[in-house]
Amino acid sequence: MELFTAFMLGFAGSLHCAGMCGPIVLAMPAIGLNAMTQVAGRLAYNGGRVFTYGLLGILFGLFGQMLSMVGVQRWVSIGAGAVILLGLFAWPLRTGTLFVARPVARLKSALGALLHRRTVGSQFLFGGLNGLLPCGLVYVACAAATTTGSVISGLQYMLVFGLGTVPMMLGLGLAGRFLHARLQGRMRRVIPVALAVMGFLLILRGMSLGIPYLSPDLSAGAAEGSCCH
């Protein structure tokens, strides 16, 4: 169930990705004159994004594993869900602090330099750096990866989330401005619904009601991990 929700969050959220990162994708140069090299470049770009999401999954999964060991995983899940629901009242999420602005400016500078290169490797790196740009949906996915309580599960969650975004972003990269224009009006309606569902699922998981997949008994797992042998 976790992986299904991860994919659906990525798939529904890819409308947001298309709206926010669409201009970047459309600015990427073609790496060849034939269709095969064009597809290879767009696949490399998306592969770079998914790779970065996987690294974030390892990081936040490790953090969640540490929280699980001290028995606060369920409260993290409830808190993450509550923050997501509260964040809907301030959508879209914005990053206006100097602390965030400086690293983002450096990332954008690196992305700008890569736009002049026409190789598969440069587009993979471009996608990897693009995955580090501030994004409310990635924050939500990272919060959900934390609640999985393990490095492997966090990695899997973020990889599946990234794969969910690939169909839309690949289509945008290949179809160009026509697809991007059609998505602008639909983006605002879909994203809040996807976030609300994710927020409720995280809160339900944290309530530890003993419902398989939806709300497993997290307290029992924490108690077993705290026993001495």
Residue pairs with C-beta under 8 A, 6 or more apart in sequence:
1 213
1 214
2 144
2 148
2 153
2 157
2 213
3 156
3 157
3 160
5 144
5 197
5 198
5 201
6 141
6 144
6 156
6 157
6 158
6 160
6 161
6 164
7 160
7 161
7 163
7 164
8 164
8 194
9 137
9 140
9 141
9 144
9 161
9 164
9 194
9 198
10 141
10 160
10 161
10 162
10 163
10 164
10 165
11 164
11 165
11 167
11 168
12 164
12 190
12 191
12 193
12 194
13 137
13 140
13 164
13 165
13 191
13 194
14 164
14 165
14 166
14 167
14 168
14 169
15 168
15 183
15 186
15 187
15 190
15 191
16 135
16 136
16 137
16 187
16 191
17 135
17 137
17 165
17 168
17 169
18 168
18 169
18 172
18 179
18 180
18 183
18 187
19 183
19 184
19 187
20 135
21 130
21 133
21 169
22 172
22 180
22 183
24 111
24 130
25 45
25 169
25 172
25 173
26 172
26 176
26 177
26 180
27 115
28 41
28 45
28 115
28 123
28 126
28 173
29 115
29 116
29 118
30 37
30 38
30 41
30 118
31 37
31 38
31 40
31 41
31 118
31 119
31 120
31 123
32 38
32 41
32 118
38 174
39 174
40 120
41 120
41 123
42 123
42 170
42 173
42 174
43 170
44 120
44 121
44 123
44 124
44 127
45 123
45 124
45 126
45 127
45 130
45 169
45 173
46 127
46 165
46 166
46 169
46 170
46 173
47 124
47 127
48 123
48 124
48 125
48 126
48 127
48 128
48 129
48 130
48 131
49 127
49 128
49 130
49 131
49 162
49 165
49 169
50 127
50 131
50 159
50 162
50 163
50 166
51 124
51 127
51 128
51 131
52 127
52 128
52 129
52 130
52 131
52 132
53 131
53 138
53 141
53 158
53 159
53 161
53 162
54 155
54 158
54 159
54 162
56 131
56 138
56 142
56 145
56 158
57 142
57 145
57 154
57 155
57 156
57 157
57 158
57 159
58 151
58 154
58 155
59 154
60 142
60 143
60 145
60 146
60 154
60 158
61 145
61 146
61 148
61 149
61 150
61 151
61 152
61 153
61 154
61 155
61 157
62 151
62 154
63 146
64 73
64 76
64 145
64 146
64 147
64 148
64 149
64 150
64 154
65 149
65 150
65 151
65 154
67 73
67 76
67 146
67 149
68 149
68 150
68 218
68 221
68 222
68 225
69 225
71 219
71 222
71 223
71 226
73 147
73 149
73 206
73 218
73 222
74 205
74 206
74 207
74 208
74 218
74 219
74 222
75 206
76 146
76 147
76 206
77 147
77 202
77 203
77 205
77 206
77 218
78 202
78 203
78 206
78 207
79 206
80 143
80 144
80 146
80 147
80 202
80 206
81 198
81 199
81 200
81 201
81 202
81 203
81 204
81 205
81 206
82 199
82 203
83 143
83 199
84 140
84 143
84 195
84 196
84 198
84 199
84 202
85 195
85 196
85 199
85 200
85 203
87 93
87 136
87 195
88 192
88 195
88 196
88 199
91 136
91 191
91 192
91 195
92 136
93 134
93 136
93 139
95 101
95 104
95 134
100 134
104 133
104 134
107 129
107 132
107 133
108 133
110 129
111 126
111 129
111 130
114 122
114 123
114 125
114 126
114 129
115 126
131 138
131 162
137 191
137 195
140 195
140 198
141 157
141 158
141 161
142 158
143 202
144 157
144 198
144 202
145 153
145 154
145 157
145 158
145 161
146 154
147 202
147 205
147 206
148 154
148 156
148 157
149 218
149 221
168 183
171 179
172 179
172 180
172 183
201 214
204 211
204 214
204 215
205 214
205 215
205 216
205 218
206 218
207 215
208 215
208 216
208 217
208 218
208 219
209 215
209 217
210 216
210 217
